[in-house]
Amino acid sequence: FHEDDPSIGTPVAECSSEDKDKATCAAQNGAGCEACATTEISGYKYCLWFGDMEIPICAPVSEGDMGEGYDVCAIVDSPTMNPTSHSPTMTPTIHNDEILCGSKTVSGCTVCVDTTMSDGTNCLWYDPEPGQTYPFCFHEDDPSIGTPVAECSSEDKDKATCAAQNGAGCEACATTEISGYKYCLWFG
């Protein structure tokens, strides 16, 4: 929030190490399991990889129904190992693009369509079709799953603009302008 307002509570003077760890791990979303599991956080620990979900995420601890987090990546998830030869090599490009785009779903439409894949094109954003419960980011145009939107809505752009300030603190959030001559709101 942009000002000290006793009517809404007492602001915190400094973010907790738990908040800092969450932000550090969340910054690795989209980078893959290995980048996540090798990112150090407080207490000489490392981020955990939650890859059993539809949308893999990097976080310091499990919350809600995230399941068990992994501190070691499976060989097939590792960008430096090939599952058959066990020798250093790159995984197939299409697999990397699929992981990259899929990980952007949690970040929303704007982040998705601004993410460049290995062939120089950007990921595609699919709004929910009948039978789907949520929108998602995908690596290829697939008519069987719907039609990707050509441009994100101003609401999506506003969400991405504000989300980009997560980890930057209250002041950075509250001074970030969005559409309609408004500013992001801080929920701390």
C-alpha positions in Angstrom: 0.0 0.0 0.0 1.2 3.6 -0.6 0.7 5.0 2.9 0.6 4.1 6.5 -3.1 3.8 7.3 -3.9 2.6 10.9 -7.4 1.8 9.8 -6.2 -1.1 7.7 -3.5 -2.4 10.0 0.2 -2.1 10.8 2.6 -2.3 7.9 5.6 -4.5 8.1 9.0 -2.8 8.2 10.8 -5.6 6.4 9.8 -8.7 4.4 10.3 -12.0 6.3 12.8 -14.5 5.1 9.9 -16.7 4.1 8.6 -14.0 1.8 12.1 -13.5 0.3 12.4 -17.2 -0.2 9.1 -17.4 -2.0 10.1 -14.5 -4.3 13.5 -16.1 -5.0 12.0 -19.4 -5.9 9.1 -17.9 -7.9 11.7 -16.1 -10.1 12.8 -19.5 -11.3 9.4 -20.5 -12.7 9.9 -21.1 -16.4 13.6 -21.9 -16.0 13.0 -25.6 -15.4 13.7 -28.0 -12.6 17.4 -27.8 -12.5 17.5 -24.0 -12.2 14.9 -24.2 -9.4 16.6 -27.0 -7.4 20.0 -25.3 -7.5 18.7 -21.9 -6.3 19.8 -21.2 -2.8 17.5 -19.7 -0.2 17.8 -18.9 3.5 19.0 -21.5 6.0 21.4 -23.0 3.4 18.5 -24.6 1.7 17.4 -24.7 -1.9 14.1 -24.2 -3.7 11.9 -27.3 -4.4 10.5 -28.3 -7.7 6.8 -29.2 -7.8 6.6 -30.9 -11.2 3.8 -33.4 -10.8 1.2 -30.6 -11.3 -0.1 -29.6 -14.7 1.9 -26.4 -14.3 5.3 -27.0 -12.7 6.4 -24.5 -10.2 9.4 -23.6 -8.0 8.7 -22.8 -4.3 10.5 -23.1 -0.9 7.7 -25.2 0.6 4.6 -27.1 -0.3 1.3 -25.1 0.2 -2.2 -26.3 -0.3 -2.4 -29.2 -2.7 1.0 -28.8 -4.3 2.1 -32.2 -3.2 5.7 -33.2 -2.6 8.5 -31.0 -3.8 11.8 -32.4 -5.2 15.3 -31.2 -4.4 16.8 -33.4 -7.2 15.6 -33.3 -10.8 14.8 -36.4 -12.7 17.2 -37.0 -15.6 14.5 -36.4 -18.2 13.8 -33.0 -16.6 17.4 -32.0 -16.6 18.5 -29.8 -19.5 22.1 -31.1 -19.2 21.4 -34.9 -19.4 19.9 -37.2 -22.0 17.7 -39.9 -20.4 19.2 -42.7 -22.7 22.9 -42.0 -22.8 23.4 -40.3 -19.4 25.9 -38.1 -21.1 25.8 -34.3 -21.2 23.6 -33.1 -24.1 20.6 -30.8 -24.8 17.1 -32.1 -24.5 15.0 -31.8 -27.7 14.0 -28.2 -28.4 10.3 -28.9 -28.6 10.4 -30.4 -25.1 12.2 -27.2 -23.8 9.6 -25.0 -25.5 6.7 -27.0 -24.1 8.1 -26.7 -20.6 9.0 -23.0 -21.0 5.5 -22.0 -22.3 3.6 -24.3 -19.8 5.4 -22.7 -16.9 4.2 -19.2 -18.0 0.5 -20.2 -17.5 0.6 -19.1 -13.9 2.0 -15.7 -15.0 -0.9 -14.9 -17.3 -1.6 -13.9 -20.8 0.9 -11.0 -21.2 3.9 -12.9 -19.9 2.9 -15.9 -22.0 2.7 -14.1 -25.3 5.9 -12.1 -24.5 7.9 -15.3 -24.0 10.1 -16.2 -26.9 10.8 -19.8 -27.8 13.8 -21.4 -29.4 12.5 -20.8 -33.0 12.1 -17.0 -32.3 8.2 -17.2 -32.1 6.3 -16.5 -28.9 4.2 -18.8 -26.8 0.5 -18.8 -27.4 -2.3 -18.1 -24.9 -5.5 -20.1 -24.9 -8.6 -18.8 -23.1 -10.9 -21.5 -21.6 -12.9 -23.4 -24.2 -16.0 -25.3 -23.2 -14.9 -28.2 -21.0 -11.7 -26.3 -19.8 -11.6 -24.7 -16.4 -8.7 -22.3 -16.8 -6.7 -20.5 -19.5 -3.2 -21.8 -20.4 0.0 -21.0 -22.2 1.1 -23.5 -25.0 4.1 -23.9 -27.3 2.2 -24.5 -30.6 -1.0 -23.7 -32.4 -3.2 -26.7 -32.0 -6.8 -26.3 -33.4 -7.9 -29.4 -31.3 -7.5 -27.4 -28.1 -9.0 -24.1 -29.3 -7.8 -20.8 -30.8 -5.2 -18.7 -29.1 -6.0 -15.1 -28.6 -4.2 -12.6 -30.8 -3.7 -10.0 -28.1 -4.1 -10.0 -24.3 -6.9 -7.9 -22.8 -6.1 -4.8 -20.8 -7.1 -6.7 -17.7 -4.5 -9.3 -18.5 -1.9 -6.7 -19.1 -2.7 -4.9 -15.9 -2.4 -8.2 -13.9 1.0 -8.8 -15.5 2.2 -5.3 -14.9 1.3 -5.5 -11.2 2.6 -9.1 -10.8 6.0 -7.9 -12.2 6.3 -5.8 -9.0 6.0 -8.8 -6.7 9.2 -8.9 -4.8 10.0 -5.3 -5.4 8.1 -4.1 -2.4 5.1 -2.1 -1.5 6.3 1.2 -2.9 7.2 -0.2 -6.3 3.8 -1.8 -6.5 1.7 1.2 -5.4 3.5 3.6 -7.8 3.1 1.3 -10.9 0.5 2.8 -13.2 -2.0 0.5 -15.0 -4.8 1.3 -17.5 -7.6 3.7 -16.6 -5.1 6.0 -14.8 -5.0 3.6 -11.8 -2.2 2.1 -9.8 -1.5 -1.4 -8.6 -2.7 -2.3 -5.1 -0.4 -3.9 -2.4 -1.7 -6.9 -0.5 0.8 -7.5 2.3 
